[in-house]
């Protein structure tokens, strides 16, 4: 684990994957069908993770492509406003488009996702060759980037380039079935990539996908820790289990009144990795990830609800973690 602390002291992260624009029905709690106005916010797992890191004091860059239009421009501007480094973002020309989601702020939201000819799937080897990982502590790859080429090959190239420089590679499994040709393909490719990473984080559904069955998911997560520095197996309301080569531990959740279910995983990743970069123990960093996830689901949007370090510390001082189940 010494390598983990030494590398993350750089406090510099690169998130690889998609960013998009989310349009939330307004007012909060209302439906898309009855909305007269919509509120815009950053969306997309990698974009949300980069924002979460930046708000908690980490250097964060996003490695992706966006469409060369107003929606892509919106994403660039919002990322910069949150303090995310946009120098690794490239425009996709032609008919490629940045993802657009129309959704609601409520417990069971309707979500309409427009993701045809997704701009982020056009990330290619030239984009990776132009990226400098020398000052980076960790590369965070979101699994959606593995669903199509050339993005899939670019993600592998980024992994090899980062690891050659001693950079940690973190996988957020981030399985979105609609992005893949088949479940079989997703299982094979994501499992192979996971085995090559230093840290793997996913939920019970995602590890079950990789393992080929719900009864095998947690065992698969544990098996990855034989090589990885650590693996986090998230279990929703039951908290999470973290596996290392030497030990494991369970972490509860922080109960809140959730406004919507989206963004918890992105917040968890951001809070966890920022916590490690700040020198917290692995146990404390996982708890900070869980607390960040709770704050995000209790607020509007994903990026807008993401807490600063001060916000997170205040939350932790006034909220208690549930006992592990």
C-alpha positions as CSV (number, residue, x, y, z in Angstrom):
1,X,0.0,0.0,0.0
2,X,3.0,2.3,0.3
3,X,2.9,2.8,-3.4
4,X,-0.7,4.1,-3.1
5,X,0.2,6.8,-0.7
6,X,3.4,7.8,-2.5
7,X,1.7,8.1,-5.9
8,X,-1.4,9.9,-4.7
9,X,0.6,12.6,-2.9
10,X,0.8,14.3,-6.3
11,X,-2.9,15.1,-5.8
12,X,-3.4,15.1,-9.6
13,X,-6.0,12.9,-11.4
14,X,-7.1,12.3,-15.0
15,X,-10.6,11.0,-15.5
16,X,-11.2,9.2,-18.9
17,X,-14.7,8.9,-20.2
18,X,-17.8,10.8,-21.0
19,X,-19.2,14.2,-20.1
20,X,-22.7,15.3,-21.1
21,X,-25.4,17.8,-20.5
22,X,-28.3,17.0,-18.2
23,X,-31.6,18.8,-18.4
24,X,-33.7,18.5,-15.2
25,X,-37.4,19.1,-15.2
26,X,-38.1,22.2,-13.0
27,X,-39.5,22.5,-10.4
28,X,-37.8,19.7,-8.3
29,X,-40.1,16.7,-8.0
30,X,-42.0,17.5,-11.2
31,X,-42.2,15.4,-14.3
32,X,-40.8,15.9,-17.8
33,X,-44.3,15.9,-19.2
34,X,-45.5,18.8,-17.1
35,X,-42.3,20.9,-17.0
36,X,-42.4,24.4,-18.4
37,X,-38.6,24.9,-17.8
38,X,-35.5,22.8,-17.4
39,X,-32.3,23.3,-15.4
40,X,-29.1,22.4,-17.0
41,X,-26.1,20.7,-15.3
42,X,-23.0,18.7,-16.2
43,X,-23.6,14.9,-16.6
44,X,-21.6,11.8,-17.5
45,X,-19.7,9.7,-15.1
46,X,-16.1,10.9,-15.9
47,X,-17.2,14.5,-15.9
48,X,-19.0,14.2,-12.5
49,X,-15.9,12.4,-11.0
50,X,-13.6,15.2,-12.2
51,X,-15.9,17.8,-10.7
52,X,-16.1,15.9,-7.4
53,X,-12.3,15.7,-7.3
54,X,-11.8,19.4,-8.1
55,X,-14.3,20.6,-5.5
56,X,-12.4,18.5,-2.9
57,X,-9.1,20.2,-3.6
58,X,-7.6,17.8,-6.1
59,X,-6.1,18.6,-9.5
60,X,-8.5,17.1,-11.9
61,X,-8.4,16.8,-15.7
62,X,-10.9,15.2,-18.1
63,X,-9.7,13.2,-21.0
64,X,-12.5,12.9,-23.5
65,X,-14.0,14.2,-26.7
66,X,-17.0,16.6,-27.0
67,X,-19.0,17.7,-30.0
68,X,-17.9,20.9,-31.7
69,X,-21.2,22.6,-31.0
70,X,-23.0,24.6,-28.3
71,X,-23.6,21.5,-26.1
72,X,-19.9,20.6,-26.2
73,X,-19.1,24.2,-25.5
74,X,-21.4,24.2,-22.5
75,X,-19.7,21.2,-21.0
76,X,-16.3,22.7,-21.5
77,X,-17.4,26.0,-19.8
78,X,-19.1,24.3,-16.9
79,X,-16.1,22.0,-16.3
80,X,-13.8,25.0,-16.2
81,X,-16.1,26.8,-13.8
82,X,-15.8,23.9,-11.4
83,X,-12.0,24.0,-11.7
84,X,-11.5,21.0,-14.0
85,X,-8.6,21.1,-16.4
86,X,-10.0,20.9,-19.9
87,X,-6.7,20.8,-21.8
88,X,-7.1,17.1,-22.6
89,X,-10.6,17.5,-24.2
90,X,-10.7,17.4,-28.0
91,X,-13.6,18.4,-30.3
92,X,-15.2,15.7,-32.4
93,X,-16.2,17.0,-35.7
94,X,-18.9,16.0,-38.2
95,X,-22.1,14.4,-36.8
96,X,-20.7,13.2,-33.4
97,X,-22.7,14.6,-30.5
98,X,-22.1,15.1,-26.8
99,X,-24.6,13.0,-24.7
100,X,-27.8,14.8,-23.7
101,X,-30.1,13.5,-20.9
102,X,-33.6,14.7,-20.0
103,X,-34.5,13.7,-16.5
104,X,-36.2,14.4,-13.3
105,X,-35.3,15.1,-9.6
106,X,-37.2,12.4,-7.8
107,X,-36.8,8.9,-6.4
108,X,-37.8,7.1,-9.5
109,X,-37.0,9.5,-12.3
110,X,-37.8,9.1,-16.0
111,X,-34.5,9.5,-17.9
112,X,-34.4,10.0,-21.7
113,X,-30.9,9.7,-23.0
114,X,-29.8,10.9,-26.4
115,X,-26.5,9.2,-27.2
116,X,-26.3,8.5,-30.9
117,X,-22.9,8.8,-32.4
118,X,-21.5,9.7,-29.0
119,X,-18.6,12.1,-29.2
120,X,-16.7,10.5,-26.3
121,X,-16.6,7.2,-28.2
122,X,-14.4,8.9,-30.8
123,X,-11.5,9.3,-28.3
124,X,-8.5,7.7,-30.1
125,X,-4.9,6.8,-29.9
126,X,-3.8,10.2,-31.0
127,X,-5.6,11.8,-28.1
128,X,-3.7,9.5,-25.7
129,X,-0.4,10.1,-27.4
130,X,-0.9,13.8,-26.8
131,X,-1.7,13.4,-23.1
132,X,1.1,13.8,-20.5
133,X,0.7,11.6,-17.5
134,X,4.0,12.4,-15.9
135,X,2.6,14.6,-13.1
136,X,-0.5,12.4,-12.6
137,X,-1.1,10.3,-9.5
138,X,-4.0,8.3,-10.9
139,X,-5.8,7.7,-14.1
140,X,-9.5,7.0,-13.5
141,X,-11.1,5.0,-16.4
142,X,-14.9,4.8,-16.4
143,X,-16.1,1.5,-17.9
144,X,-18.4,3.0,-20.5
145,X,-15.3,4.1,-22.4
146,X,-14.6,0.4,-23.1
147,X,-17.9,-0.2,-24.8
148,X,-16.8,0.9,-28.3
149,X,-13.8,1.5,-30.5
150,X,-11.8,3.7,-30.9
151,X,-12.5,4.7,-27.3
152,X,-11.8,1.1,-26.1
153,X,-8.4,1.0,-27.7
154,X,-7.7,4.5,-26.4
155,X,-8.5,3.4,-22.8
156,X,-6.1,0.5,-23.1
157,X,-3.4,2.8,-24.5
158,X,-3.9,5.2,-21.6
159,X,-3.6,2.4,-19.1
160,X,-0.3,1.2,-20.6
161,X,1.0,4.8,-20.9
162,X,0.0,5.7,-17.3
163,X,1.4,2.5,-15.7
164,X,4.7,2.9,-17.6
165,X,5.1,6.2,-15.7
166,X,4.2,4.6,-12.4
167,X,0.7,6.2,-12.4
168,X,-2.1,4.2,-10.6
169,X,-5.0,3.1,-12.9
170,X,-8.4,3.0,-11.3
171,X,-11.4,1.4,-12.9
172,X,-15.0,2.5,-12.2
173,X,-16.8,-0.4,-13.8
174,X,-19.7,1.9,-14.6
175,X,-21.7,-0.6,-16.7
176,X,-24.4,0.9,-18.9
177,X,-26.0,-2.0,-20.8
178,X,-27.3,0.3,-23.6
179,X,-23.7,1.1,-24.6
180,X,-22.6,-2.5,-25.2
181,X,-23.3,-4.8,-28.1
182,X,-24.0,-7.6,-25.6
183,X,-23.6,-8.6,-22.0
184,X,-21.1,-11.3,-23.0
185,X,-18.9,-8.7,-24.6
186,X,-19.2,-6.3,-21.6
187,X,-18.2,-9.2,-19.2
188,X,-15.2,-10.3,-21.2
189,X,-13.8,-6.8,-21.9
190,X,-14.5,-5.2,-18.5
191,X,-13.1,-8.2,-16.6
192,X,-9.9,-8.2,-18.7
193,X,-9.5,-4.5,-18.1
194,X,-10.2,-4.9,-14.3
195,X,-7.5,-7.5,-14.0
196,X,-5.0,-5.0,-15.4
197,X,-5.9,-2.1,-13.0
198,X,-4.5,-1.1,-9.6
199,X,-7.9,-0.2,-8.1
200,X,-11.3,-1.5,-9.1
201,X,-14.6,0.0,-7.8
202,X,-18.1,-1.3,-8.7
203,X,-21.4,-2.2,-7.3
204,X,-22.9,-5.6,-6.7
205,X,-24.7,-5.7,-10.1
206,X,-21.4,-4.8,-11.9
207,X,-19.2,-7.3,-10.1
208,X,-21.9,-9.9,-10.8
209,X,-21.8,-9.1,-14.4
210,X,-18.0,-9.5,-14.5
211,X,-18.2,-12.8,-12.5
212,X,-21.1,-14.3,-14.5
213,X,-23.6,-14.5,-11.6
214,X,-24.8,-12.8,-8.5
215,X,-23.5,-15.6,-6.3
216,X,-20.0,-15.0,-7.7
217,X,-19.7,-11.2,-7.6
218,X,-18.2,-10.7,-4.2
219,X,-15.7,-13.6,-4.6
220,X,-14.6,-12.1,-8.0
221,X,-14.1,-8.7,-6.3
222,X,-12.0,-10.4,-3.6
223,X,-10.0,-12.3,-6.2
224,X,-9.0,-9.0,-7.9
225,X,-7.4,-7.8,-4.7
226,X,-4.8,-10.5,-4.9
227,X,-3.1,-8.3,-7.5
228,X,-4.8,-4.9,-7.1
229,X,-4.0,-2.5,-4.3
230,X,-7.6,-2.5,-3.3
231,X,-11.1,-3.3,-4.6
232,X,-14.4,-1.8,-3.4
233,X,-17.5,-3.9,-3.7
234,X,-20.5,-1.5,-3.2
235,X,-23.8,-2.9,-1.9
236,X,-26.2,0.0,-2.1
237,X,-28.0,0.6,1.2
238,X,-25.9,-2.2,2.8
239,X,-22.8,-0.1,2.4
240,X,-19.6,-1.5,0.9
241,X,-16.8,-4.0,1.4
242,X,-13.2,-3.1,0.7
243,X,-10.7,-5.8,-0.1
244,X,-6.9,-5.4,0.0
245,X,-4.2,-8.1,-0.3
246,X,-3.9,-8.3,3.5
247,X,-7.3,-7.5,4.9
248,X,-10.9,-6.4,4.3
249,X,-13.4,-4.1,6.0
250,X,-17.0,-3.1,5.7
251,X,-18.3,0.5,5.5
252,X,-21.8,1.7,6.2
253,X,-23.8,4.4,4.5
254,X,-24.8,7.9,5.6
255,X,-28.7,8.0,5.6
256,X,-30.2,11.1,3.9
257,X,-33.4,12.0,2.3
258,X,-32.5,11.4,-1.4
259,X,-33.9,13.6,-4.1
260,X,-32.8,11.3,-6.9
261,X,-30.7,8.2,-7.3
262,X,-28.1,9.5,-9.8
263,X,-24.6,10.5,-9.1
264,X,-23.9,8.4,-6.0
265,X,-21.2,6.3,-7.7
266,X,-19.4,9.3,-9.2
267,X,-19.5,11.1,-5.8
268,X,-18.2,8.0,-4.1
269,X,-15.2,7.8,-6.4
270,X,-14.4,11.5,-6.1
271,X,-14.6,11.5,-2.3
272,X,-12.6,8.4,-2.0
273,X,-9.7,9.3,-4.2
274,X,-9.6,12.9,-2.9
275,X,-9.5,11.5,0.6
276,X,-6.6,9.3,-0.2
277,X,-4.7,12.2,-1.8
278,X,-5.3,14.2,1.3
279,X,-3.5,11.5,3.4
280,X,-6.5,9.8,5.0
281,X,-6.4,6.1,5.8
282,X,-8.1,3.8,3.3
283,X,-10.9,3.2,5.9
284,X,-11.4,7.0,6.3
285,X,-11.2,7.7,2.6
286,X,-13.9,5.0,1.8
287,X,-16.1,6.7,4.5
288,X,-15.5,10.1,2.8
289,X,-16.6,8.5,-0.5
290,X,-19.8,7.2,1.1
291,X,-20.5,10.6,2.6
292,X,-19.9,12.3,-0.7
293,X,-22.4,9.9,-2.3
294,X,-25.0,10.7,0.3
295,X,-24.6,14.5,-0.2
296,X,-24.9,14.1,-4.0
297,X,-28.1,12.1,-4.0
298,X,-29.7,14.6,-1.5
299,X,-29.1,17.6,-3.7
300,X,-30.0,18.9,-7.2
301,X,-28.1,17.5,-10.1
302,X,-24.8,15.6,-9.8
303,X,-22.0,18.1,-10.2
304,X,-24.0,20.9,-8.6
305,X,-24.7,18.7,-5.6
306,X,-21.1,17.7,-5.2
307,X,-19.6,19.0,-1.9
308,X,-16.4,21.0,-1.3
309,X,-14.0,19.7,1.3
310,X,-15.5,22.1,3.9
311,X,-19.0,20.9,3.0
312,X,-17.9,17.3,3.4
313,X,-16.2,17.8,6.7
314,X,-19.2,19.6,8.1
315,X,-21.5,16.8,7.0
316,X,-19.2,14.2,8.6
317,X,-19.2,16.2,11.9
318,X,-23.1,16.0,12.0
319,X,-24.0,12.6,10.5
320,X,-23.4,9.1,11.6
321,X,-22.6,6.1,9.5
322,X,-25.1,3.2,9.7
323,X,-23.8,-0.1,11.1
324,X,-22.7,-2.5,8.5
325,X,-25.1,-5.2,7.5
